Amino acid sequence: MVGSVGTVGGMGVGVLLRDWRQRRHLSQLDLAVEAEVSTRPLSFVETGRSKPSRELVLHLAEHLDVPLRERNTLLVAAGYAPVYAERPIDAEEMAPVRAGIDKILSGHSPFPAIVVDHRWALVSANEAALALLTDGVDPSLLGEGANALRISLHPDGLAPRIANLAEWSSHLLDRLRREAAVSADPALDQLIAELRTYPGVVDGPLPSDGPAPLFVPLVLRAGDAALSFVSTVATFGTARDITAAELSIESFFPADDATAAFLLGRSP
C-alpha cells in the first residue's frame, strides 16, 4: 500500500534500495563499481540524505536485477510515477504474447508444456499437459486460481502418482525458495510454508552416496507405465510489461525412450 508521497508502506526509497542491495549480497562499493556511480551519493540515497533522480532509481534497479513490479514500488517510494504497465493477459496489446505462448505450447505437443505466473498460478497448458498432469486431480485444485505447485504436491493432486515424490518435492521447494529470495515476494514464502506441510513432501536436500545426477526427473505413473521427464523454462527476456515479464513457460521432455514412445503413441 502506498503511504505518503516518497514512501511505500512507511519506507523510503533509500531503505528499499539498501534492502535490495543486501539481498543481492553486494556492498555499497560493489554496487557503486558495478553501476558506475560514486559511493558517496549512493550512501546519501540509502540513508535518506538525498533524493535520487528517477533515472538513478531505474539505473540502480537494473543493476540490482529488481523485478519490474518492484521497480515501480521503488519509483513510487522516491516520489515518481510508475513506468511499467501491468496489462491483463487478454488485453489487445498482449496479442503478441498470447501468440508466442500458443506457438510454443502447440509446437511442443505431444509433450507437456505449461505456463505459470510469478506465483505459479496456472495460466495455460497444452493438451498433453492437461491429459497427463490433471488425471485424477481433485477438481477443487483446478479451475480459476489453480496453482501448479499445489496441483503437483497436494495429496489430492499429482503427488500419489509421482514415483519420486521426495526427490521431486525437494527440487521444487529448493527452486521456489530461490525464487522467493530473488523476488522478495512474501506470497512465495507463504506458499513454501503451505507446501512443506503436505504428506511426503521433503523440504531440504536428500542424502546422496554418489555424484549428483545430471538432472532431477519427474517420474509420473500413468497406468502401468512410468513416465520420466526433464524440463526447461523459458521467459520473455525483453519484456517491459509486468504481466509478460512474470510469465514462465515450462516444457517437459521425455527423459527416456519409453516415455517418448508412450507420448508419441498417444498423439493423433
C-alpha positions in Angstrom: 0.0 0.0 0.0 1.3 3.4 -0.9 1.7 5.8 2.1 2.6 9.4 1.9 4.5 10.8 -1.1 8.0 9.5 -1.2 7.3 6.3 0.9 5.8 2.9 0.4 4.4 1.2 3.5 6.3 3.9 5.5 9.7 3.0 3.9 11.6 5.5 1.8 13.4 4.6 -1.4 16.8 4.5 0.3 15.7 1.8 2.7 14.2 -0.2 -0.1 17.3 0.1 -2.3 19.5 -0.9 0.6 17.3 -4.0 1.2 17.7 -5.0 -2.4 21.4 -4.4 -2.3 21.7 -6.6 0.7 19.5 -9.3 -0.8 22.0 -9.4 -3.7 24.8 -9.7 -1.2 26.5 -6.6 -2.5 28.3 -3.9 -0.5 27.9 -0.3 -1.3 31.2 -0.3 -3.0 30.3 -3.4 -5.1 27.1 -1.7 -6.3 28.9 1.6 -7.0 31.5 -0.1 -9.1 29.0 -2.3 -11.0 26.6 0.6 -11.6 29.4 3.1 -12.2 28.2 5.6 -9.6 30.1 7.2 -6.7 29.7 5.6 -3.3 29.1 8.9 -1.6 25.8 9.7 -3.5 24.7 6.1 -3.1 25.3 6.3 0.6 23.3 9.5 0.8 20.4 7.9 -1.1 20.3 4.9 1.2 20.4 7.0 4.4 17.7 9.4 3.1 20.1 12.4 3.0 19.4 13.0 -0.7 16.6 12.1 -3.1 17.7 10.1 -6.2 16.6 11.1 -9.6 14.1 8.9 -11.5 17.0 7.9 -13.8 19.2 6.8 -10.9 16.4 4.8 -9.3 15.9 2.8 -12.6 19.7 2.6 -13.1 20.3 1.0 -9.7 17.2 -1.2 -10.0 18.6 -2.6 -13.3 21.9 -3.4 -11.8 20.3 -5.0 -8.7 18.1 -7.1 -11.0 14.9 -5.9 -9.3 11.7 -7.3 -10.8 9.7 -4.8 -12.8 6.8 -4.9 -10.3 9.2 -3.8 -7.5 10.9 -1.2 -9.7 7.5 0.6 -9.8 7.5 0.3 -6.0 10.9 2.0 -5.8 9.8 4.8 -8.1 6.7 5.5 -6.0 8.8 5.5 -2.9 11.0 8.1 -4.5 8.0 10.2 -5.4 7.8 9.3 -9.1 5.1 7.7 -11.2 5.4 4.0 -12.1 6.7 3.4 -15.6 5.9 -0.3 -16.1 2.4 -1.3 -17.1 0.6 -4.4 -15.9 -1.8 -5.4 -18.7 -4.3 -8.3 -18.4 -3.1 -11.3 -20.4 -6.3 -11.0 -22.6 -5.7 -7.3 -23.4 -5.4 -6.3 -27.0 -1.8 -5.2 -26.6 -0.9 -8.6 -25.2 -1.8 -10.4 -28.5 1.9 -11.0 -29.4 2.5 -12.5 -26.0 -0.5 -14.8 -26.4 0.5 -15.7 -29.9 4.0 -16.6 -28.7 2.7 -18.7 -25.9 0.2 -20.6 -28.2 3.0 -21.2 -30.7 5.3 -22.8 -28.0 2.5 -24.8 -26.4 1.2 -26.2 -29.6 4.6 -26.8 -31.1 5.7 -28.8 -28.1 2.9 -31.4 -28.5 2.7 -34.3 -27.9 4.9 -33.5 -24.9 3.5 -31.5 -22.0 4.1 -27.7 -21.5 2.5 -25.3 -19.1 2.6 -21.5 -18.5 2.7 -20.1 -15.0 2.9 -16.6 -13.5 5.4 -15.4 -10.8 3.4 -17.1 -8.1 2.9 -20.4 -10.0 -0.7 -19.7 -10.9 -1.5 -21.9 -13.9 -2.1 -19.5 -16.9 -2.3 -22.0 -19.7 -1.3 -25.6 -20.8 -1.3 -27.7 -23.9 -3.5 -30.7 -24.3 -0.7 -33.1 -23.5 -0.1 -31.4 -20.1 -3.8 -31.3 -19.3 -4.2 -35.1 -20.2 -1.2 -36.1 -18.0 -1.0 -33.6 -15.2 -4.7 -33.3 -14.2 -5.7 -37.0 -14.4 -7.1 -38.0 -11.1 -6.6 -34.5 -9.6 -9.3 -33.2 -7.3 -11.4 -30.6 -9.1 -11.0 -28.2 -6.2 -7.3 -27.8 -7.2 -8.2 -27.0 -10.8 -10.1 -24.2 -12.4 -9.7 -20.5 -11.7 -6.8 -19.8 -9.4 -5.2 -23.2 -9.9 -1.6 -23.3 -8.7 0.8 -25.6 -10.5 2.8 -26.4 -7.3 -0.4 -27.3 -5.3 -1.5 -29.5 -8.2 1.9 -31.2 -8.2 2.4 -31.8 -4.5 -1.0 -31.9 -2.8 -2.2 -35.3 -1.7 -5.3 -34.9 -3.7 -3.3 -33.7 -6.7 -0.5 -35.4 -8.6 1.5 -36.5 -5.5 0.1 -40.0 -5.3 1.2 -40.6 -9.0 4.7 -39.1 -8.6 7.0 -42.1 -8.1 9.9 -40.0 -6.8 7.9 -37.6 -4.7 10.6 -37.0 -2.1 13.2 -36.1 -4.7 10.8 -34.0 -6.9 9.3 -32.1 -3.9 12.8 -31.3 -2.6 13.8 -30.0 -6.0 10.6 -27.9 -6.3 10.9 -26.4 -2.8 14.5 -25.5 -3.4 13.6 -23.8 -6.7 10.7 -22.0 -5.0 12.9 -20.8 -2.1 15.4 -19.3 -4.6 12.6 -17.6 -6.4 11.3 -16.1 -3.1 14.8 -14.8 -2.3 15.2 -13.2 -5.7 11.7 -11.6 -5.8 11.2 -10.8 -2.1 7.6 -11.8 -2.6 6.1 -12.8 0.8 3.4 -14.8 -1.0 6.1 -17.3 -2.1 7.2 -17.7 1.5 3.6 -18.4 2.4 3.4 -21.0 -0.4 6.6 -22.7 0.8 5.1 -22.9 4.3 2.0 -24.5 2.9 3.7 -27.0 0.6 6.0 -28.3 3.2 3.1 -29.5 5.3 1.8 -31.9 2.6 2.4 -35.6 3.2 5.6 -36.9 1.6 7.0 -33.5 0.7 10.6 -33.1 1.6 12.0 -29.6 2.4 15.7 -29.8 2.1 18.4 -31.8 0.3 18.2 -35.6 0.2 21.2 -37.7 1.3 23.3 -38.9 -1.6 26.1 -41.6 -1.7 27.3 -40.8 -5.2 27.9 -37.8 -7.5 24.9 -35.6 -8.3 22.8 -36.7 -11.2 22.6 -34.7 -14.4 19.1 -33.5 -13.5 16.1 -34.2 -11.3 13.4 -36.0 -13.3 9.7 -36.0 -12.7 8.7 -39.7 -12.7 5.0 -40.0 -13.2 2.9 -43.1 -13.0 0.4 -43.4 -15.9 -1.5 -46.7 -15.6 1.1 -49.4 -15.9 3.7 -47.0 -17.3 6.3 -44.9 -15.5 6.9 -41.7 -17.5 10.1 -39.8 -16.8 10.5 -36.1 -17.7 13.1 -33.3 -17.6 12.0 -29.8 -18.1 13.3 -26.4 -19.4 12.0 -23.0 -18.5 11.6 -20.1 -21.0 10.7 -16.4 -20.2 10.1 -13.3 -22.3 13.6 -11.9 -21.8 13.0 -8.4 -23.2 9.5 -7.9 -21.6 8.8 -4.4 -20.3 5.3 -5.2 -19.2 4.9 -6.7 -15.7 2.5 -9.5 -16.7 4.7 -10.6 -19.6 7.9 -10.4 -17.6 6.4 -12.6 -14.8 5.3 -15.5 -17.1 7.3 -18.7 -17.4 6.8 -21.5 -19.9 7.9 -24.9 -18.6 8.3 -27.5 -21.3 8.6 -31.2 -20.3 10.7 -33.5 -22.4 10.9 -37.3 -22.3 13.9 -38.5 -20.2 13.9 -41.9 -21.8 12.8 -43.7 -24.9 9.9 -45.5 -23.2 8.4 -42.1 -22.2 8.8 -40.7 -25.7 7.2 -43.8 -27.3 4.3 -43.6 -24.9 3.6 -40.0 -25.6 4.1 -40.3 -29.4 1.8 -43.3 -29.4 -1.0 -41.2 -27.8 -0.7 -38.3 -30.2 -3.3 -38.1 -33.0 
